[in-house]
Amino acid sequence: MKLLKQNVYYYFWITAMVLIALSIYWLNFEDAVIDINVHDTYFVIHNSHILQLIAFIYIFLGFIYWFFKRIKIKLTKNLTQLHTSISILIIPLYFICSYLLELLYPPSNFPLFDDTQNFQLLITVITLIGLLAQLLFIFNIVISLIKYFTHKN
């Protein structure tokens, strides 16, 4: 357990493996898609493709954390914990919220009625939270590099 507390990159790599397994599972479902409506254009993206992209990003983030550990540049502990927590917990949060939205607002029987507004808002909020967490990561790297090079000289 002490190993996981020190090496944050394991969390990202384990999460990436879970996301890849989920994406393989979702390949069997043709209707597992996200429809994003921007003005008069619909973007239809299969959930497995989104999960593969997020898994690749998590592998890359884990590699960056591993690289900083390897070259012995210490990242800020609080920012690392905050970034890791938000980045990893946002995935189950999305699934829980989308399940609750389906329970609260079941799909309409009238096909011309656009009732995806709540789901679109959920995707937007979760995406913005995830992007803000990545900005924390960049901020953490910049601060740590500045500290490393100023203390080195």
Summary of the structure (lengths in Angstrom):
residues: 153
radius of gyration: 18.8
end to end distance: 35.6
largest distance: 68.6
contacts: 381
relative contact order: 0.12
helix: 73%
strand: 8%
